[in-house]
């Protein structure tokens, strides 16, 4: 499910970004279905009473703008939700505030990816080893489906009748996926195949402070593709709060300045800034409950 008000967002230039880094995984034979990382929308579900507070806080923190807010049916079965698209320089968010009970399995999908051809993308997803848990359905501006990758990771695929135009991002957000050691390799193979992406780094001894366990190590895999970036965090599930609850990591040039904006806009810093590997990062909770990682890259 996705924000369907994208067509009325007044904007910008269509652009796409190629994945960075040397290819360290086998090339995929799947058709290229991704469009660009600015069309990877994190799905944020909030209570209707928190809807405006979240949107205002998120824009105040990262900049950008929004589509017009509306109330729509965006599921294949009857439902009603407030819906709005938030486009920032560091990533796109689809916000939903359901006025009715949320039909299953909606609410469990973490990200929506725009594809060039929904039917081709669904076939490619199945071929990659993913399950199609919501078959394609029509909404007022296009078509949608939800797929589940190995490890129980749900993501949405969507297509617009009229192609949307979103401005190119200044930095590419990171879809932060927590999986078990049992299913990590299967997830990686499946996502790389569907996205035609590459594994840019596979660190078997990443610093445990990144998952709230200083002194430990864990496996962290980074994937780049035209869909955007994915961090695969392979853990035993022994995670202190709020690790595992954050959906997306956002890169900013100045972490302290961004956190100051977030706090002024009503967000709470759940994990104070720490330095590890190639970044300085913190975890923040926005009004309505959405938790995000925010980081700045450390320059050598």
DAGIPE-V152757 format. One record per pair of residues at least 24 apart in sequence whose C-alpha atoms are under 10 Angstrom apart, sorted by sequence separation. I is the first residue (numbers start at 0). J is the second residue. D is the distance in whole Angstrom. If there is no record, write none. Layout:
[[I/J/D] [I/J/D]]
This chain:
[[13/37/9] [14/38/10] [62/86/8] [63/87/4] [64/88/9] [71/95/10] [77/101/9] [78/102/7] [117/141/10] [118/142/10] [120/144/10] [121/145/9] [124/148/8] [129/153/9] [131/155/10] [152/176/8] [197/221/9] [198/222/4] [199/223/7] [210/234/9] [255/279/10] [258/282/10] [261/285/8] [266/290/10] [268/292/10] [61/86/9] [62/87/6] [63/88/6] [70/95/9] [72/97/10] [76/101/10] [77/102/8] [117/142/7] [118/143/10] [121/146/8] [152/177/9] [197/222/6] [198/223/7] [199/224/10] [212/237/9] [254/279/8] [255/280/10] [258/283/8] [61/87/6] [62/88/7] [63/89/9] [65/91/10] [68/94/10] [70/96/9] [71/97/9] [76/102/7] [116/142/10] [117/143/7] [118/144/9] [150/176/10] [151/177/10] [152/178/8] [196/222/7] [197/223/6] [198/224/9] [211/237/10] [212/238/8] [253/279/10] [254/280/7] [255/281/10] [58/85/7] [60/87/9] [61/88/7] [62/89/9] [63/90/9] [64/91/10] [65/92/9] [66/93/10] [70/97/9] [71/98/10] [74/101/9] [75/102/9] [76/103/10] [117/144/8] [150/177/9] [151/178/8] [196/223/6] [197/224/6] [205/232/10] [207/234/10] [210/237/9] [211/238/7] [212/239/8] [242/269/10] [254/281/8] [57/85/8] [58/86/8] [59/87/10] [61/89/7] [63/91/9] [65/93/10] [70/98/9] [74/102/8] [104/132/8] [105/133/9] [150/178/6] [151/179/10] [194/222/10] [195/223/9] [196/224/4] [197/225/10] [210/238/7] [211/239/6] [241/269/7] [242/270/9] [250/278/9] [54/83/9] [57/86/10] [58/87/7] [61/90/9] [74/103/10] [104/133/8] [114/143/10] [149/178/9] [150/179/7] [194/223/9] [195/224/6] [196/225/7] [199/228/10] [201/230/10] [210/239/8] [211/240/8] [240/269/9] [241/270/8] [250/279/10] [251/280/10] [54/84/9] [55/85/10] [57/87/9] [58/88/10] [74/104/10] [103/133/9] [113/143/9] [150/180/9] [194/224/6] [195/225/8] [196/226/8] [198/228/10] [200/230/10] [201/231/9] [203/233/9] [210/240/9] [211/241/9] [212/242/10] [240/270/9] [250/280/9] [50/81/8] [54/85/7] [74/105/8] [112/143/10] [150/181/8] [151/182/9] [191/222/8] [193/224/10] [194/225/7] [195/226/9] [196/227/9] [197/228/10] [198/229/9] [210/241/9] [211/242/7] [249/280/9] [50/82/9] [51/83/10] [73/105/10] [111/143/9] [124/156/10] [149/181/10] [150/182/5] [190/222/9] [191/223/9] [194/226/6] [196/228/9] [198/230/10] [210/242/6] [211/243/10] [248/280/9] [47/80/8] [50/83/9] [111/144/9] [149/182/6] [150/183/7] [187/220/8] [191/224/8] [193/226/10] [194/227/9] [196/229/10] [209/242/9] [210/243/8] [248/281/10] [46/80/10] [47/81/7] [111/145/9] [148/182/10] [149/183/8] [150/184/9] [152/186/8] [187/221/9] [190/224/10] [248/282/9] [46/81/10] [47/82/10] [57/92/9] [110/145/10] [121/156/8] [149/184/9] [150/185/8] [151/186/9] [183/218/10] [187/222/8] [258/293/8] [44/80/10] [45/81/10] [120/156/8] [149/185/6] [150/186/6] [184/220/10] [257/293/8] [258/294/10] [44/81/10] [108/145/7] [120/157/9] [148/185/8] [149/186/5] [150/187/10] [183/220/9] [245/282/8] [257/294/9] [2/40/9] [44/82/10] [54/92/9] [107/145/10] [108/146/8] [118/156/10] [120/158/10] [148/186/6] [149/187/9] [180/218/9] [244/282/10] [245/283/9] [257/295/10] [1/40/8] [54/93/10] [108/147/9] [117/156/7] [147/186/10] [148/187/9] [149/188/9] [190/229/9] [245/284/9] [254/293/7] [255/294/10] [1/41/9] [2/42/9] [54/94/8] [105/145/9] [116/156/10] [117/157/7] [118/158/10] [148/188/10] [149/189/7] [242/282/9] [253/293/10] [254/294/6] [255/295/9] [1/42/7] [53/94/9] [104/145/9] [115/156/10] [116/157/9] [117/158/6] [148/189/7] [149/190/9] [241/282/8] [253/294/8] [254/295/6] [0/42/8] [42/84/10] [110/152/10] [111/153/10] [112/154/8] [113/155/9] [114/156/7] [115/157/9] [116/158/7] [117/159/9] [148/190/7] [177/219/10] [187/229/10] [241/283/9] [247/289/10] [248/290/10] [249/291/8] [250/292/9] [251/293/7] [252/294/8] [253/295/6] [254/296/9] [51/94/10] [109/152/8] [110/153/8] [111/154/6] [112/155/6] [113/156/6] [114/157/6] [115/158/7] [116/159/9] [241/284/9] [246/289/8] [247/290/8] [248/291/6] [249/292/6] [250/293/6] [251/294/6] [252/295/6] [253/296/9] [40/84/9] [41/85/10] [50/94/8] [107/151/10] [108/152/8] [109/153/6] [110/154/5] [111/155/4] [112/156/5] [113/157/5] [114/158/6] [115/159/9] [176/220/10] [187/231/8] [245/289/8] [246/290/7] [247/291/6] [248/292/4] [249/293/5] [250/294/5] [251/295/5] [252/296/8] [40/85/9] [50/95/8] [51/96/10] [107/152/9] [108/153/5] [109/154/6] [110/155/6] [111/156/6] [112/157/6] [113/158/6] [114/159/9] [186/231/9] [244/289/9] [245/290/5] [246/291/6] [247/292/6] [248/293/5] [249/294/6] [250/295/5] [251/296/8] [252/297/10] [40/86/9] [50/96/6] [107/153/6] [108/154/5] [109/155/8] [110/156/8] [111/157/7] [112/158/9] [113/159/8] [175/221/9] [244/290/7] [245/291/5] [246/292/8] [247/293/8] [248/294/7] [249/295/8] [250/296/7] [49/96/8] [50/97/10] [106/153/10] [107/154/8] [108/155/6] [111/158/10] [115/162/9] [174/221/10] [184/231/10] [243/290/10] [244/291/8] [245/292/6] [38/86/10] [47/95/8] [48/96/8] [105/153/10] [107/155/10] [173/221/9] [174/222/10] [183/231/8] [242/290/9] [244/292/10] [37/86/8] [41/90/8] [42/91/9] [43/92/7] [44/93/9] [45/94/7] [46/95/8] [47/96/5] [104/153/9] [113/162/9] [173/222/9] [183/232/9] [184/233/10] [241/290/8] [242/291/10] [37/87/9] [40/90/7] [41/91/7] [42/92/6] [43/93/6] [44/94/6] [45/95/6] [46/96/5] [47/97/7] [105/155/10] [113/163/9] [173/223/9] [183/233/6] [241/291/10] [242/292/9] [37/88/9] [39/90/8] [40/91/5] [41/92/5] [42/93/5] [43/94/5] [44/95/5] [45/96/5] [46/97/7] [47/98/7] [182/233/9] [183/234/9] [37/89/9] [38/90/9] [39/91/7] [40/92/5] [41/93/6] [42/94/6] [43/95/6] [44/96/6] [45/97/8] [46/98/8] [171/223/10] [174/226/10] [179/231/10] [180/232/9] [181/233/9] [37/90/6] [38/91/7] [39/92/8] [40/93/6] [41/94/8] [42/95/8] [43/96/9] [44/97/8] [174/227/8] [175/228/9] [176/229/7] [177/230/8] [178/231/7] [179/232/8] [180/233/6] [181/234/10] [10/64/10] [36/90/8] [37/91/6] [38/92/9] [39/93/9] [40/94/9] [173/227/7] [174/228/6] [175/229/6] [176/230/6] [177/231/6] [178/232/6] [179/233/5] [180/234/7] [181/235/10] [9/64/10] [36/91/9] [37/92/10] [171/226/10] [172/227/7] [173/228/5] [174/229/5] [175/230/5] [176/231/5] [177/232/5] [178/233/5] [179/234/6] [180/235/7] [8/64/9] [9/65/9] [10/66/10] [129/185/10] [171/227/6] [172/228/6] [173/229/5] [174/230/6] [175/231/6] [176/232/6] [177/233/6] [178/234/6] [179/235/6] [180/236/10] [8/65/7] [9/66/8] [44/101/10] [128/185/8] [129/186/9] [171/228/7] [172/229/8] [173/230/6] [174/231/8] [175/232/7] [176/233/8] [177/234/7] [178/235/8] [179/236/7] [7/65/10] [8/66/5] [9/67/10] [75/133/9] [127/185/9] [128/186/9] [171/229/10] [172/230/10] [173/231/10] [177/235/10] [178/236/8] [7/66/7] [8/67/7] [74/133/10] [75/134/9] [127/186/9] [177/236/8] [211/270/9] [5/65/9] [6/66/8] [7/67/7] [75/135/9] [76/136/10] [128/188/9] [129/189/7] [4/65/10] [5/66/6] [6/67/10] [44/105/10] [75/136/6] [127/188/7] [128/189/6] [129/190/8] [4/66/6] [5/67/9] [44/106/7] [74/136/8] [75/137/7] [127/189/5] [128/190/9] [3/66/10] [4/67/7] [43/106/8] [44/107/10] [73/136/10] [74/137/9] [75/138/8] [126/189/9] [127/190/7] [2/66/9] [4/68/7] [42/106/8] [73/137/9] [74/138/7] [110/174/8] [125/189/9] [127/191/8] [128/192/9] [129/193/9] [209/273/9] [3/68/10] [4/69/7] [42/107/9] [43/108/10] [44/109/10] [73/138/6] [109/174/8] [124/189/8] [127/192/6] [128/193/9] [177/242/9] [178/243/10] [208/273/8] [209/274/9] [2/68/10] [3/69/9] [4/70/10] [42/108/7] [43/109/8] [72/138/8] [73/139/8] [109/175/10] [123/189/10] [124/190/8] [126/192/9] [127/193/6] [177/243/6] [208/274/9] [209/275/7] [2/69/10] [3/70/10] [4/71/9] [41/108/9] [42/109/6] [43/110/9] [71/138/9] [72/139/8] [73/140/10] [109/176/9] [126/193/8] [127/194/10] [176/243/8] [177/244/9] [208/275/7] [209/276/9] [3/71/8] [41/109/6] [42/110/6] [71/139/9] [75/143/9] [124/192/8] [125/193/9] [175/243/8] [176/244/10] [177/245/10] [206/274/10] [207/275/9] [208/276/10] [2/71/9] [3/72/9] [40/109/9] [41/110/5] [42/111/7] [73/142/10] [74/143/9] [75/144/10] [123/192/8] [124/193/6] [175/244/9] [176/245/9] [177/246/9] [206/275/7] [209/278/10] [3/73/8] [40/110/6] [41/111/6] [73/143/9] [74/144/10] [123/193/6] [124/194/9] [175/245/7] [176/246/7] [205/275/9] [206/276/7] [209/279/10] [2/73/8] [39/110/7] [40/111/5] [41/112/9] [122/193/10] [123/194/9] [174/245/9] [175/246/5] [176/247/9] [205/276/8] [209/280/8] [0/72/10] [1/73/7] [38/110/10] [39/111/6] [40/112/7] [121/193/9] [174/246/6] [175/247/5] [209/281/9] [0/73/6] [1/74/9] [38/111/8] [39/112/5] [40/113/9] [120/193/8] [173/246/9] [174/247/5] [175/248/7] [0/74/7] [38/112/6] [39/113/7] [91/165/9] [120/194/9] [173/247/5] [174/248/7] [0/75/9] [8/83/10] [37/112/9] [38/113/6] [39/114/10] [172/247/7] [173/248/5] [174/249/9] [8/84/8] [36/112/8] [37/113/9] [38/114/9] [172/248/6] [173/249/7] [8/85/10] [35/112/9] [36/113/9] [90/167/10] [91/168/9] [171/248/9] [172/249/5] [173/250/8] [2/80/10] [4/82/7] [5/83/8] [8/86/9] [34/112/8] [35/113/8] [87/165/10] [88/166/8] [89/167/10] [90/168/7] [171/249/7] [172/250/6] [2/81/9] [3/82/7] [4/83/6] [5/84/7] [33/112/7] [34/113/6] [35/114/9] [86/165/8] [87/166/9] [88/167/8] [89/168/6] [90/169/9] [170/249/8] [171/250/7] [172/251/10] [2/82/6] [3/83/8] [4/84/7] [5/85/9] [32/112/10] [33/113/6] [34/114/6] [86/166/8] [87/167/10] [88/168/5] [89/169/6] [90/170/8] [91/171/10] [114/194/10] [170/250/6] [171/251/10] [1/82/8] [2/83/6] [3/84/8] [5/86/10] [32/113/8] [33/114/5] [34/115/6] [87/168/8] [88/169/5] [89/170/5] [90/171/7] [91/172/9] [169/250/9] [170/251/7] [1/83/9] [2/84/6] [32/114/5] [33/115/6] [86/168/9] [87/169/9] [88/170/7] [89/171/6] [90/172/6] [112/194/10] [169/251/9] [170/252/9] [1/84/9] [2/85/9] [31/114/9] [32/115/5] [33/116/9] [87/170/10] [88/171/9] [89/172/6] [90/173/9] [169/252/10] [31/115/8] [32/116/7] [88/172/10] [89/173/10] [31/116/10] [32/117/8] [30/116/10] [32/119/7] [33/120/9] [5/93/10] [31/119/9] [32/120/6] [4/93/10] [30/119/8] [31/120/9] [32/121/10] [2/92/9] [3/93/9] [29/119/9] [30/120/8] [1/92/9] [2/93/5] [29/120/9] [32/123/9] [1/93/6] [2/94/7] [30/122/10] [31/123/9] [0/93/9] [1/94/8] [2/95/8] [29/122/9] [30/123/7] [1/95/9] [29/123/6] [0/95/10] [28/123/9] [29/124/9] [29/126/8] [29/127/8] [28/127/10] [27/127/9] [0/105/7] [0/106/9] [0/108/8] [1/110/9] [2/111/9] [0/110/9] [1/111/6] [0/111/7] [1/112/9] [1/113/10] [42/154/9] [114/226/9] [41/154/10] [42/155/9] [112/225/10] [113/226/8] [41/155/10] [112/226/7] [40/155/9] [111/226/10] [112/227/9] [39/155/10] [175/291/9] [39/156/10] [175/292/9] [39/157/10] [38/157/10] [173/292/9] [172/292/10] [173/293/10] [172/293/9] [33/156/10] [32/156/10] [38/163/9] [38/164/9] [37/164/9] [38/165/7] [37/165/6] [38/166/9] [36/165/10] [37/166/7] [38/167/9] [35/165/9] [37/167/6] [38/168/10] [36/167/8] [37/168/6] [41/172/9] [35/167/9] [36/168/8] [37/169/10] [39/171/10] [40/172/10] [41/173/10] [0/133/10] [35/168/10] [37/170/10] [39/172/9] [41/174/8] [6/140/8] [36/170/10] [37/171/8] [39/173/10] [40/174/10] [3/138/8] [4/139/10] [5/140/9] [36/171/7] [37/172/9] [39/174/9] [0/136/10] [3/139/7] [4/140/8] [36/172/8] [110/246/9] [1/138/10] [3/140/6] [36/173/10] [90/227/10] [109/246/7] [110/247/9] [0/138/9] [2/140/10] [3/141/8] [109/247/9] [1/142/10] [0/142/9] [1/143/8] [0/143/6] [0/144/8] [0/145/8] [13/162/9] [13/163/8] [14/164/8] [15/165/10] [12/163/10] [13/164/5] [14/165/7] [15/166/9] [16/167/8] [11/163/10] [12/164/6] [13/165/6] [14/166/7] [15/167/7] [16/168/9] [6/159/9] [10/163/9] [11/164/6] [12/165/6] [13/166/6] [14/167/5] [15/168/9] [18/171/10] [0/154/9] [1/155/8] [5/159/9] [6/160/10] [10/164/7] [11/165/6] [12/166/5] [13/167/7] [14/168/9] [0/155/6] [1/156/9] [6/161/8] [8/163/9] [9/164/9] [10/165/7] [11/166/5] [12/167/7] [16/171/9] [0/156/8] [1/157/7] [3/159/9] [5/161/10] [6/162/8] [7/163/9] [8/164/9] [9/165/9] [10/166/7] [11/167/9] [0/157/8] [1/158/10] [5/162/10] [6/163/6] [8/165/9] [90/247/9] [5/163/7] [6/164/8] [90/248/9] [5/164/9] [89/248/9] [90/249/7] [5/165/9] [33/193/9] [34/194/10] [89/249/6] [90/250/9] [27/188/9] [31/192/10] [32/193/8] [33/194/6] [88/249/10] [89/250/7] [27/189/10] [29/191/9] [30/192/9] [31/193/8] [32/194/7] [33/195/8] [88/250/10] [89/251/7] [24/187/10] [25/188/9] [29/192/6] [30/193/8] [31/194/7] [32/195/8] [33/196/10] [88/251/9] [24/188/9] [27/191/7] [28/192/7] [29/193/6] [30/194/9] [31/195/6] [26/191/8] [27/192/5] [28/193/9] [29/194/8] [30/195/8] [31/196/10] [25/191/9] [26/192/8] [27/193/8] [29/195/7] [24/191/8] [25/192/9] [27/194/8] [28/195/8] [24/192/10] [27/195/5] [26/195/7] [27/196/8] [25/195/10] [26/196/8] [27/197/9] [25/196/9] [26/197/8] [24/196/8] [25/197/8] [24/197/6] [25/198/9] [22/196/9] [23/197/6] [24/198/6] [22/197/5] [23/198/5] [24/199/8] [21/197/8] [22/198/6] [23/199/6] [24/200/10] [18/195/10] [19/196/10] [20/197/8] [21/198/8] [22/199/6] [23/200/8] [18/196/7] [19/197/9] [20/198/8] [21/199/6] [22/200/9] [23/201/9] [17/196/9] [18/197/8] [19/198/10] [20/199/5] [21/200/9] [18/198/10] [19/199/8] [20/200/9] [18/199/9] [39/225/10] [36/223/10] [38/225/10] [39/226/6] [36/224/8] [37/225/9] [38/226/8] [39/227/7] [61/249/9] [35/224/9] [36/225/6] [37/226/8] [38/227/9] [39/228/10] [61/250/10] [35/225/5] [36/226/5] [37/227/8] [61/251/8] [33/224/8] [34/225/6] [35/226/5] [36/227/4] [96/287/10] [33/225/6] [34/226/7] [35/227/7] [36/228/8] [32/225/9] [33/226/5] [34/227/10] [31/225/9] [32/226/9] [33/227/9] [60/256/9] [61/257/7] [60/257/6] [61/258/10] [24/222/10] [59/257/9] [60/258/8] [23/222/10] [60/259/8] [61/260/8] [22/222/10] [60/260/5] [61/261/8] [22/223/9] [59/260/7] [60/261/5] [20/222/9] [21/223/10] [58/260/10] [59/261/7] [60/262/8] [19/222/9] [20/223/8] [43/246/9] [57/260/10] [58/261/9] [59/262/10] [60/263/9] [18/222/9] [19/223/6] [42/246/9] [56/260/9] [57/261/8] [59/263/9] [60/264/7] [18/223/5] [19/224/8] [41/246/8] [42/247/10] [56/261/7] [59/264/6] [60/265/10] [17/223/8] [18/224/5] [19/225/10] [41/247/7] [56/262/9] [58/264/9] [59/265/10] [60/266/9] [17/224/7] [18/225/6] [40/247/10] [56/263/8] [57/264/8] [16/224/8] [17/225/6] [18/226/9] [19/227/10] [56/264/5] [57/265/9] [16/225/6] [17/226/9] [18/227/7] [19/228/9] [55/264/8] [56/265/6] [57/266/9] [15/225/7] [16/226/9] [17/227/9] [18/228/8] [55/265/9] [56/266/7] [15/226/9] [16/227/8] [53/264/9] [15/227/10] [52/264/9] [53/265/9] [52/265/8] [53/266/9] [52/266/10] [60/285/10] [57/285/7] [56/285/7] [57/286/9] [55/285/10] [56/286/7] [53/284/10] [54/285/9] [55/286/9] [53/285/6] [54/286/9] [57/289/10] [52/285/9] [53/286/5] [54/287/10] [52/286/6] [53/287/6] [51/286/9] [52/287/7] [53/288/9] [49/285/10] [50/286/8] [51/287/9] [53/289/8] [49/286/7] [50/287/7] [49/287/5] [48/287/9] [49/288/9] [47/287/9] [45/286/9] [46/287/7] [45/287/5] [46/288/9] [44/287/8] [45/288/7] [43/287/9] [44/288/9] [45/289/8] [43/288/9] [44/289/8] [43/289/7] [42/289/10] [43/290/10]]
